[in-house]
């Protein structure tokens, strides 16, 4: 499986350690009006210098395309690099998985690598797709890692592993120990492991050169890195827009003027805005037509993320209306409680219980369907075993839609939002952390707008 050169845009993506990231983009009212000028974080050379890495990213963040591109680039440079859908390892051997797409060349390269002493890079993609929609848990990763270890064997000390998944399907409490055990196993040396089984030379990917760099990059063999893809910067967004044949500078300026930076954090989101721009041009209109309505842009972006995928790689059988209702209910619960995080494991008093929230809507919400909902591109990992809305402003927008509907259902009665208002010396006021929410609600509901103006 390869990435077409005319289809992939190399954006020099960067990575940040999960748990150490600056969460201002989701804890505050948004990322601000302007895109980041500089590109910061770990680059791919830094990632490839590590022995085992887990890359987390929400849907549309570009995980699969990045892994495919790196595998192809390394192979073209003469290195041993292999891309495998993790799901294929749960039903067969690594060799069978490499030949899954009818690619005898990859299979032959793997067998050749086993006979020489070169370092090998293995990109195991989409743990989340292996677990969804059936709701399988630990057994999926267990089966995949067992198949991987069986195939690698004595070549383990010249092997690097890069595994990807959506944050919603990364079960930190159980998955991290399994990957750390694998990392220890990869770092162990057999008496014969460093010897070639055949006569082939090491080639460009000689493991001695790799280990020389490894000493500087990672000294603890059990130091498993959990990384997340960083949001797009201004230069990356301009490069992506330019590759689509539009005036990149004008496009980025329009995004910032519209205060729609939060809708351009991933390639998927950015392409939605680019499609809007190109559609306007095709209709004979200025590209920025419609960018002056933030409400329309947000609604369009959310619908775009929920649309059925033609490539059939989204493993969700949730209907779009059900997913929308669920998202709005989760956002409303965040607004009411003041909590941001949902727990992906056992009950956590500091987190919201998604099962209780969604169960109040319908008894048709199951563990599998809840996980499918979290797999959409609206959520990011907050810390170990927790997930939250990736963008606070999208959470506020969805919550406003929920309360707007609740007010309408009561004939304009504002009782649903009364618990959200503060009071000081008998005067009502809008709490500072809900200003953005009430701003959205005021654009949707006339009664709420009058209340906000009166306050």
Phi and psi in degrees as a GROMACS rama.xvg file:
@    title "Ramachandran Plot"
@    xaxis  label "Phi"
@    yaxis  label "Psi"
@TYPE xy
-127.608  162.731  UNK-2
-99.1238  124.979  UNK-3
-66.204  135.215  UNK-4
-61.3307  -33.8507  UNK-5
-85.7942  3.30722  UNK-6
-113.183  -27.7251  UNK-7
-99.9085  135.586  UNK-8
-112.182  115.6  UNK-9
-75.6743  109.01  UNK-10
-101.025  7.32008  UNK-11
53.6503  54.9949  UNK-12
-62.5055  150.477  UNK-13
-120.298  162.751  UNK-14
-131.39  147.315  UNK-15
-128.828  140.616  UNK-16
-62.0932  131.351  UNK-17
-67.9711  135.591  UNK-18
95.8968  -20.7755  UNK-19
-111.562  -2.19808  UNK-20
-71.865  151.378  UNK-21
-72.8002  113.281  UNK-22
-90.02  18.5171  UNK-23
-60.0717  -26.6837  UNK-24
-69.6315  -20.5604  UNK-25
-116.86  -20.2237  UNK-26
-83.6653  -27.4655  UNK-27
-96.6794  -160.995  UNK-28
-81.988  -1.2376  UNK-29
146.358  -174.882  UNK-30
-85.6115  1.81343  UNK-31
92.0935  -173.99  UNK-32
-83.6211  -21.2697  UNK-33
-122.53  149.115  UNK-34
-73.5491  156.7  UNK-35
-68.2508  136.369  UNK-36
-75.4331  -41.8728  UNK-37
-97.6104  155.814  UNK-38
-102.739  117.465  UNK-39
-125.042  166.258  UNK-40
106.836  179.528  UNK-41
-70.8013  136.348  UNK-42
-95.7042  172.322  UNK-43
-57.6801  -40.1374  UNK-44
-58.0264  -35.7911  UNK-45
-66.327  -42.2212  UNK-46
-65.4617  -42.5938  UNK-47
-72.8232  -11.9301  UNK-48
-81.7016  -5.58488  UNK-49
-97.4651  156.66  UNK-50
-83.7227  -35.1549  UNK-51
-146.058  127.845  UNK-52
-138.236  139.517  UNK-53
-112.163  126.239  UNK-54
-107.789  116.976  UNK-55
-99.6773  144.592  UNK-56
-169.132  145.687  UNK-57
-76.1527  168.115  UNK-58
-57.0654  133.361  UNK-59
90.5582  -1.85505  UNK-60
-78.0523  -12.7999  UNK-61
99.1208  18.0439  UNK-62
-58.3422  -54.4928  UNK-63
-62.0168  -45.2239  UNK-64
-66.0284  -35.3437  UNK-65
-65.8058  -44.7369  UNK-66
-63.6601  -43.1014  UNK-67
-61.6066  -42.1522  UNK-68
-65.3865  -43.2421  UNK-69
-65.7852  -39.3257  UNK-70
-61.9366  -43.7887  UNK-71
-66.0956  -43.7459  UNK-72
-61.5418  -46.9541  UNK-73
-61.8382  -41.5411  UNK-74
-63.3964  -41.9759  UNK-75
-66.9271  -23.8158  UNK-76
-87.1737  2.54078  UNK-77
94.462  8.15988  UNK-78
-89.4321  159.467  UNK-79
-87.4396  108.527  UNK-80
-140.254  137.075  UNK-81
-138.745  133.481  UNK-82
-106.279  130.665  UNK-83
-138.531  132.042  UNK-84
-71.5186  121.927  UNK-85
-57.5551  -33.5337  UNK-86
-57.5174  -34.3193  UNK-87
-65.7446  -26.8283  UNK-88
-75.6038  -15.4361  UNK-89
-83.0597  -10.0269  UNK-90
-125.151  3.14758  UNK-91
-171.494  -170.986  UNK-92
-82.4521  168.167  UNK-93
-64.2606  -39.3614  UNK-94
-62.548  -40.7262  UNK-95
-65.502  -37.2092  UNK-96
-66.7907  -38.5904  UNK-97
-65.8396  -30.2751  UNK-98
-93.5082  9.90674  UNK-99
-58.5889  -38.6727  UNK-100
-96.4533  18.6623  UNK-101
67.7427  41.8583  UNK-102
-111.313  80.5354  UNK-103
-62.6224  -24.7206  UNK-104
-65.9799  -43.1498  UNK-105
-63.3132  -40.8363  UNK-106
-64.4796  -42.6087  UNK-107
-67.0356  -37.8306  UNK-108
-63.8249  -37.3078  UNK-109
-64.5594  -44.9139  UNK-110
-65.1069  -36.4276  UNK-111
-66.2412  -42.2533  UNK-112
-60.5415  -38.677  UNK-113
-62.77  -26.5963  UNK-114
-87.8234  -15.2542  UNK-115
-108.979  -163.219  UNK-116
-119.883  18.2288  UNK-117
-74.1485  157.281  UNK-118
-77.8152  144.076  UNK-119
-121.257  141.857  UNK-120
-114.209  126.126  UNK-121
-119.448  120.729  UNK-122
-103.318  104.178  UNK-123
-97.8315  111.415  UNK-124
-103.635  142.344  UNK-125
68.8228  60.01  UNK-126
-56.7785  -36.1181  UNK-127
-62.3876  -40.666  UNK-128
-68.3644  -27.6864  UNK-129
-72.4786  -29.6566  UNK-130
-88.4237  -25.6053  UNK-131
-98.2858  151.664  UNK-132
-93.522  8.31047  UNK-133
-75.7321  -11.3173  UNK-134
76.161  24.4161  UNK-135
-72.0083  150.081  UNK-136
-116.425  -116.633  UNK-137
-59.4747  -32.6491  UNK-138
-59.7711  -31.7503  UNK-139
-63.2082  -50.0016  UNK-140
-67.1518  -38.5674  UNK-141
-58.293  -48.1004  UNK-142
-63.7964  -42.3091  UNK-143
-65.8256  -44.6115  UNK-144
-69.5719  -34.004  UNK-145
-63.0663  -46.0198  UNK-146
-63.173  -39.5533  UNK-147
-64.0718  -48.1609  UNK-148
-64.6032  -38.268  UNK-149
-62.4291  -38.8205  UNK-150
-76.7578  -36.1944  UNK-151
-73.902  -45.2589  UNK-152
55.6649  -128.193  UNK-153
-73.7792  -4.44373  UNK-154
-86.596  10.7489  UNK-155
-63.3002  -34.4863  UNK-156
-78.6932  4.68299  UNK-157
-127.934  40.4358  UNK-158
-129.087  135.757  UNK-159
-117.831  145.058  UNK-160
-124.214  129.108  UNK-161
-122.471  115.497  UNK-162
-115.152  138.115  UNK-163
-120.143  152.909  UNK-164
-166.908  156.931  UNK-165
-70.1905  147.025  UNK-166
-60.3926  -28.1578  UNK-167
-66.3708  -21.83  UNK-168
-109.551  10.0545  UNK-169
-91.5089  109.621  UNK-170
-97.9403  88.3091  UNK-171
-56.3382  -42.0214  UNK-172
-62.7822  -33.2169  UNK-173
-106.098  -32.9066  UNK-174
-76.1984  -39.8459  UNK-175
-58.6239  -47.8308  UNK-176
-58.9282  -36.1859  UNK-177
-66.4254  -40.9575  UNK-178
-72.2806  -32.9996  UNK-179
-67.5397  -38.6112  UNK-180
-62.5208  -40.122  UNK-181
-63.8709  -40.4787  UNK-182
-62.9487  -40.9605  UNK-183
-61.692  -42.7873  UNK-184
-62.2936  -42.2071  UNK-185
-63.0136  -29.4609  UNK-186
-87.5481  -12.8077  UNK-187
-72.5757  149.539  UNK-188
-115.001  122.225  UNK-189
-81.9065  159.723  UNK-190
-60.2709  -35.2184  UNK-191
-103.565  -1.10731  UNK-192
-65.8599  -33.2671  UNK-193
-87.0772  -1.12797  UNK-194
-94.4077  142.534  UNK-195
-72.1444  141.379  UNK-196
-84.9085  -13.47  UNK-197
-131.593  -157.132  UNK-198
-106.803  -1.59426  UNK-199
-66.7271  145.12  UNK-200
-78.8348  176.94  UNK-201
-72.6456  -39.4967  UNK-202
76.8242  -167.766  UNK-203
-59.9605  -26.2244  UNK-204
-98.2267  31.2538  UNK-205
-51.3652  132.22  UNK-206
-69.3043  -25.089  UNK-207
-62.8026  -41.8982  UNK-208
-65.6275  -37.7963  UNK-209
-64.0028  -46.4462  UNK-210
-67.133  -27.6023  UNK-211
-63.4394  -40.821  UNK-212
-74.6889  -30.7233  UNK-213
-63.9831  -34.034  UNK-214
-59.9308  -34.1163  UNK-215
-81.4597  -34.3619  UNK-216
-81.9955  -31.9958  UNK-217
-157.143  114.201  UNK-218
-98.1543  -25.8329  UNK-219
-92.3658  115.268  UNK-220
-64.9004  -18.846  UNK-221
-99.3032  16.2277  UNK-222
-88.1845  84.5402  UNK-223
-77.6444  129.895  UNK-224
-97.4144  126.25  UNK-225
-111.256  112.062  UNK-226
-119.355  158.377  UNK-227
-128.49  144.651  UNK-228
-65.6944  132.944  UNK-229
-76.2741  153.349  UNK-230
-61.1424  156.772  UNK-231
-65.7718  141.52  UNK-232
-92.7841  176.621  UNK-233
-60.8939  -46.7651  UNK-234
-63.8322  -36.6929  UNK-235
-68.942  -40.7351  UNK-236
-65.7138  -39.8948  UNK-237
-64.1203  -39.6526  UNK-238
-65.104  -41.3222  UNK-239
-64.7411  -43.4061  UNK-240
-67.0293  -41.7782  UNK-241
-61.7462  -34.3181  UNK-242
-68.0796  -18.8973  UNK-243
-92.06  5.53311  UNK-244
79.1144  23.0444  UNK-245
-113.612  166.733  UNK-246
-70.4132  99.7111  UNK-247
-62.7518  -41.6161  UNK-248
-64.1446  -43.1769  UNK-249
-66.5257  -39.4957  UNK-250
-62.684  -50.3524  UNK-251
-63.7882  -38.9336  UNK-252
-61.9769  -39.2808  UNK-253
-67.181  -38.6965  UNK-254
-61.7611  -43.8275  UNK-255
-71.0146  -38.7327  UNK-256
-63.8517  -37.4543  UNK-257
-77.7524  -0.689518  UNK-258
54.3389  42.0117  UNK-259
-109.538  23.5582  UNK-260
-57.5483  -35.6218  UNK-261
-66.2499  -14.2297  UNK-262
-96.0082  10.6414  UNK-263
-132.046  39.4123  UNK-264
-89.7933  -23.1126  UNK-265
-127.351  160.505  UNK-266
-57.2226  -37.5274  UNK-267
-62.9549  -47.0438  UNK-268
-64.3388  -43.3938  UNK-269
-62.2372  -38.4756  UNK-270
-67.5634  -29.8833  UNK-271
-61.5001  -47.3065  UNK-272
-65.3652  -38.0353  UNK-273
-64.3339  -39.3441  UNK-274
-63.1312  -39.4766  UNK-275
-61.0533  -46.2345  UNK-276
-60.4687  -48.7373  UNK-277
-66.2561  -36.2279  UNK-278
-62.7469  -39.5104  UNK-279
-62.8057  -44.8154  UNK-280
-62.5942  -41.1293  UNK-281
-62.8789  -28.6672  UNK-282
-88.0691  4.49355  UNK-283
80.62  17.7578  UNK-284
-107.151  160.996  UNK-285
-59.6813  143.879  UNK-286
-56.7133  -34.7571  UNK-287
-82.2531  5.08746  UNK-288
-57.1669  128.349  UNK-289
90.328  -13.2408  UNK-290
-72.1793  -10.0662  UNK-291
-81.7415  -7.26091  UNK-292
-109.77  98.3822  UNK-293
-63.7775  -37.6088  UNK-294
-61.3904  -43.1108  UNK-295
-66.5303  -39.2534  UNK-296
-65.2106  -42.7996  UNK-297
-64.3363  -43.7789  UNK-298
-63.6302  -40.6437  UNK-299
-66.1775  -40.0343  UNK-300
-64.6205  -41.2797  UNK-301
-66.9928  -43.5729  UNK-302
-61.8327  -37.5778  UNK-303
-63.2388  -41.9913  UNK-304
-68.889  -26.6626  UNK-305
-92.8498  -4.26082  UNK-306
-65.3327  152.28  UNK-307
-61.9864  139.705  UNK-308
-89.8812  126.593  UNK-309
-71.5482  -23.2072  UNK-310
-81.2403  -2.22102  UNK-311
61.9851  19.4182  UNK-312
-93.9632  -8.0291  UNK-313
-82.9563  119.04  UNK-314
-93.5918  67.5329  UNK-315
-136.166  131.706  UNK-316
-106.78  17.0705  UNK-317
-71.3244  136.843  UNK-318
-73.6823  156.484  UNK-319
-62.3067  -42.3657  UNK-320
-61.8419  -40.0206  UNK-321
-65.8098  -42.2695  UNK-322
-63.0046  -41.8427  UNK-323
-63.4111  -45.5293  UNK-324
-60.5782  -41.1468  UNK-325
-65.1675  -43.7166  UNK-326
-60.8359  -44.2625  UNK-327
-65.4085  -37.6889  UNK-328
-66.9392  -41.8915  UNK-329
-64.3718  -41.1218  UNK-330
-64.6642  -41.1189  UNK-331
-63.8012  -38.404  UNK-332
-64.1091  -38.0994  UNK-333
-62.1644  -42.842  UNK-334
-65.9356  -43.1592  UNK-335
-68.3722  -40.2674  UNK-336
-89.1927  -22.5216  UNK-337
79.1321  2.21365  UNK-338
-93.8359  151.657  UNK-339
-110.996  -28.2103  UNK-340
-97.8807  146.76  UNK-341
-114.44  141.245  UNK-342
-87.8795  138.914  UNK-343
-99.7882  -4.20547  UNK-344
-120.943  -131.089  UNK-345
-70.315  168.977  UNK-346
-59.2402  134.547  UNK-347
-130.973  117.247  UNK-348
-62.3014  -23.5185  UNK-349
-83.2153  -4.97407  UNK-350
-117.38  160.931  UNK-351
-79.434  145.834  UNK-352
-94.7249  101.088  UNK-353
-64.1229  -30.9965  UNK-354
-64.7509  -41.7994  UNK-355
-68.3348  -41.9891  UNK-356
-62.812  -51.2006  UNK-357
-76.4149  -29.1381  UNK-358
-64.0136  -26.7659  UNK-359
-70.773  -21.1819  UNK-360
-80.3837  -44.4035  UNK-361
-164.579  147.19  UNK-362
-81.2319  4.96178  UNK-363
-85.5117  -7.43473  UNK-364
-77.602  116.65  UNK-365
-109.595  173.667  UNK-366
-58.7149  -41.0156  UNK-367
-65.6763  -44.1838  UNK-368
-69.8721  -32.5994  UNK-369
-65.657  -41.4728  UNK-370
-67.0493  -34.1421  UNK-371
-63.4554  -39.7417  UNK-372
-62.9412  -43.8029  UNK-373
-68.4937  -17.5459  UNK-374
-78.6424  -11.5998  UNK-375
-66.6537  164.844  UNK-376
-77.9868  25.9303  UNK-377
-99.024  -8.0796  UNK-378
-123.203  148.989  UNK-379
-132.475  153.058  UNK-380
-66.9454  135.203  UNK-381
-93.2573  -42.0705  UNK-382
-166.183  -171.378  UNK-383
-55.7998  118.537  UNK-384
74.8415  9.06251  UNK-385
-125.599  153.354  UNK-386
-139.53  153.091  UNK-387
-149.385  167.279  UNK-388
-58.6714  129.837  UNK-389
-64.9626  -36.798  UNK-390
-121.645  119.504  UNK-391
-59.8845  -36.6612  UNK-392
-68.669  -32.2588  UNK-393
-69.1011  -37.7751  UNK-394
-59.2555  -46.7066  UNK-395
-62.9195  -39.4528  UNK-396
-63.6191  -47.1867  UNK-397
-65.0697  -38.9346  UNK-398
-64.6991  -39.5807  UNK-399
-62.5635  -39.7573  UNK-400
-63.2118  -38.5275  UNK-401
-62.2498  -49.272  UNK-402
-73.5314  -29.4222  UNK-403
-61.5234  -44.0711  UNK-404
-66.651  -38.3906  UNK-405
-64.3046  -40.2724  UNK-406
-65.6603  -44.4169  UNK-407
-61.456  -38.9108  UNK-408
-64.6262  -22.0922  UNK-409
-101.487  19.069  UNK-410
68.0366  29.4342  UNK-411
94.7795  1.85659  UNK-412
-69.0982  129.735  UNK-413
-90.9829  12.5706  UNK-414
-55.3627  -37.6077  UNK-415
-58.3628  -27.1725  UNK-416
-101.943  0.40682  UNK-417
-60.223  -35.1074  UNK-418
-67.7989  -13.6557  UNK-419
-89.0436  -13.591  UNK-420
-87.6801  139.302  UNK-421
-88.8221  168.567  UNK-422
-141.975  132.319  UNK-423
-138.069  117.238  UNK-424
51.8079  51.9182  UNK-425
68.8958  2.2573  UNK-426
-103.384  132.938  UNK-427
-74.7396  147.832  UNK-428
-150.879  159.952  UNK-429
-91.2258  120.53  UNK-430
-57.734  141.998  UNK-431
-54.4511  -38.3185  UNK-432
-77.7174  -2.91377  UNK-433
-112.67  10.1591  UNK-434
-59.3925  -42.2454  UNK-435
-67.0571  -41.4033  UNK-436
-60.0325  -48.9266  UNK-437
-67.1134  -29.2525  UNK-438
-63.5343  -44.6305  UNK-439
-64.5334  -44.3912  UNK-440
-61.9427  -36.3346  UNK-441
-65.8702  -28.9353  UNK-442
-77.2344  -16.4491  UNK-443
-102.456  -31.0507  UNK-444
-127.449  118.317  UNK-445
-59.6992  -41.0732  UNK-446
-64.3067  -42.8285  UNK-447
-65.9727  -36.3494  UNK-448
-63.2223  -43.3459  UNK-449
-62.0632  -39.0337  UNK-450
-63.4456  -46.1235  UNK-451
-62.6795  -42.1447  UNK-452
-64.3717  -40.4249  UNK-453
-63.876  -40.4603  UNK-454
